[in-house]
Amino acid sequence: MPGDLRETHVAKVARDSGPFEQGTRSDRRHQVMDPWALDIFAAMLTMDTFDAKGRKALVRVDLNVPQDAAGHVTDDTRAKAILPTVRKLINDGGSVILMSHLGRPKGRIVASMSLEPVADHLAVLLGMPVQFASDCIGPDARAKAAALKPGEVLLLENLRFHPEEEAGDEAFSKALSELGDVYVNDAFGTAHRAHASTTVIAKFFPEDKLFGYLMQAEIDSVGKVLDDPERPLVAIVGGSKVSSKLAVLENLIAKCDALIIGGGMANTFIKARGGEVGAGLVEEDLLDTARTVMEKATARNVAVHLPIDVVVADAFNASANTDVCAADQVPDEWMALDIGPESIQAFRDVVLDARTILWNGPMGVFEMAPFQQGTIAMARAVAEATDKGAFSLVGGGDSVAAVNQFGLAGRISHVSTGGGAMLEYLEGRVLPGIAAIQGHG
Ligand code: AMP
């Protein structure tokens, strides 16, 4: 929105954290970013204010869809999610050049990872032809992009057939950029990667770059939770390990009013408080860390809710013997694989009082029927609170799978499309794909 001087989430993180490390993964080329290099008050184009008439929009999307052996798309959720952006650009009188990755071909051409069948599927969804270029750069892509007329759509072959994509190669980024005259990033799932098509390419569009609708919705949702939540803000964090959620927990206790911890990771917290967790998953090396997290939460007046009772099993499988016991008195040889009925009731009460809810990670091993009641109950509680007017964000892998599996996604304010990207975003990191659009870089 041109002229809008609202402080964005990225800008706020940049301001709050000073110069920072941009992460540890080897594929991040921009290791250290100076947040002041971002023009934090830049007037940005948005999908609503941008007029695509006569423009050739180069749109990074996530068409990494599951396919069967014959190449048929078996789950087109991601393809459907990009339709509003594509339709808006076309309806304006623009043309659309779509680029995406599919699978992990590791820089080589792998026939089974071609995007060609996806072009056919997309054509059905859009109800119009979708052209296909057999390479994402080179003569075929250039010719087809140049010949594209207003209202037409072209899909480029898998970006990751070129090693330069994941390496964030500048010349490759430039070659891609020359296909269009405006850059749209609508691929939140890869926003945490400083790849050519997600980040580096933006520098070739100093003014003409914007987020697609899907990406904007993710950014706005995180903003509603982390920047300016209606209170109380309740965070529900679950899943298997504390280690993978530690940075998220640290960031959340600085912001939320109540923190519900469930799933396997709760064991480490319960043991850190002196409880017996039997053969349940525990990260012994993180007991001190768990204690510190709880102390910090207390110091900040954040109520931490751990399971009161748990469903225990004598083996990690769906036909194991099960029982319910106090969460801090799990017998040796037994393991907690779900939260119990008292925990469900207590957690529900907290969730139903919330005005803003963030949920990341299941309450138990929800993939197995005997251990899914806790996760179902949380999904229902979040949906009920949302029905009553709370804002809810479900993000990060398995909790998204859970709300989809239980048919409750439609009753959640925002279900994130990016697992790893959402996790890093919730850690308070600046995602390179977002910074590249918001900054001038
Ligand atoms: P994460 O990827 O860290 O969000 O963890 C998700 C996984 O945690 C799911 O596959 C669950 O089955 C698993 N999980 C949840 N609760 C438990 C538990 N109590 N013990 C072992 N694994 C669990």
Boltz pocket constraint, residues with backbone or C-beta under 6 A from the ligand:
constraints:
  - pocket:
      binder: B
      contacts: [[A, 238], [A, 239], [A, 240], [A, 241], [A, 244], [A, 262], [A, 263], [A, 264], [A, 265], [A, 281], [A, 336], [A, 337], [A, 338], [A, 360], [A, 361], [A, 362], [A, 363], [A, 364], [A, 365], [A, 366], [A, 367], [A, 396], [A, 397], [A, 398]]
      max_distance: 6.0
